[in-house]
Amino acid sequence: SVPGMLAALAVAALAAPAPSDLREAPKAREPIFAPAPTPCDAGFVPTCEQAKGFGLCDTTNSACDTACVDEVKMTCPVTCSLSAEATSGHLEPDATPSDYGKHLPPAATEAICSTCADHPDLPCCHDHPHESNDRRRLQSDTCVTAINEATILT
């Protein structure tokens, strides 16, 4: 019968992939319970600001050894020379150290990224626009504690 054939054709057409699906595989939807990407996976790139926040200008730990700290000092001499008092509160844009936004060497980047993967809510795991009016200290005790407790999985 004609209506039966039309129904069969309609079912076949619905089951066939749409032409757009043939060109590009459909993107799988993320499950709702998927973990959020780590800050570094989401595009956060640690700079001298975060190295100072994590205390990597002068303190070695399991995540950042002496060579790592020495690289931070060489990469961030201006930011590392600032006292905690000089960097507390609101940094005016013209008072921002010249190397404040400089990307860190691989070892320090890895140390910060691995710590931020475990503690994504730390203030040092995000970029802070200088225009913000929050009264925060650049070197954060919370961040230093977290990176000192970090264990590198090898």
N, C-alpha and C positions, 0 to 999 in steps of 0.2 A: 504494500500500500504506500502511496506517496507520503502521507503524513508520517508514517513510521520511518521512511527513508530520510525525510528531512530531520526528524528527531535524532536519528543516528548520526547524520552529518553534523548537526549542531553539537552533539556530545563530542565527536571527534575533533571539531574545531576548538572546543573549549580545552580539550586535553592536550592539543598540540602546543608546542612552545610558541609564544608570540615572536614575530621577527626580531624584535629588539633583544630578546633573550638569546638569540643565536649569535648575535654580534658580541655581546658582553655578558659574562656570567652574572646572574643576579647576586647582589651583595648579601651575604648571610646576615641576618639581624642578630645583633648582640643579645645574648640572654640578659634579662633585667638584673640578674644577680651577679653579673660579671664584675670582677674587681675593677675599680677605677684604675686607669693607667697611672704608673708612677709619675711623679712630677717631671723627671727627666724624659720619660717616654712621651709626655704631653707637651714637650717643647721647652721646658725649663733648662737653661744652660747656666751652670754655676760660674760666678765671676769672683773677682777679688772681694766684692761685698760679702758674698757668702763664705769665702775662706776666712775672712775676719770674724764673721758671725760664728763660725764653727771653731774658732781658735786655732786655725791651721797656720797662722803667721808665726806661732812660737811654740806650739804644743804638738808633740808626736803622739800617736795613739795606734791602735791595732789597724786602723784603716789607712793611716797616713804616716809613714815612717820618716826618719830623718831626711832622706833624699827627697821625699815628697814635700816636707816642710821647707827645705832649702829651695825647691823649685817655686813654691808659693812666694817665698821672700823675694826671689829674683823677679817673678812675674808681677808682684804687687808691692813694690817698695814703698809707695806713697801711702796706700791704704793701710799696710801693715805698720807703718810708723806712727799712725794716729793712736792716741790714747783712747781708752774706752769712753772717757769723759768727752773727748772731742767728737766722738761719733754718737753720743747719746742724744735722744730726741730727734728733732727735725733737722735734716741736713738741707741747707739752702742749695739750690742748683749750682750757684757759683762757688760754693764751698766744697762741692763734691770733689774728692780726689781724682786726679787725672787717670788713674788706672782702675778706678772703682768698678767700671763695667767690663774690664778686660777678662777674656775667657781664661780659665785655669788650665794648667798642664794636665795630661791624661790621668796621672795617679791621683791628684787632688780631686779632679772631676769625678773619678770613679768612687773615691772615698765619700764624697758628698752625695752622689747619686745613690749609692748603696744605702747610706744612712736615711736618705729621704724616701727610698722605697719602703723602708721599714717604718718610718715616721713621717708620712706625707703631710701631716698637719703642722709640722714645725714651721715657725715663722721664717727660718733661714732656707726653707725649701721652695720659696716663691720669690719672684721679682717684686720689689717694692718701688712703686713710682715715687720719685722724690717729692712730688707735689703733695703727697698725703700729709695729713696733720697729726698722725698718730705719734705719741711720744714713746718711741721705742729705742732701746739701746742696740747699737749695731752688733756688738758682741753679746750674744744671748746665752745665759747660763744653761737654758734648756737645750740649746743646740749643742753646746760643748759637752754636756752630760750625755746626750744621745750618741754623738760620734765617738765618745770615749767608751761607751758601752757596746759599740758596733763590733760585730765579729764578721770578718770576711770569710765567706764560704769558698773554699778552693776545691 
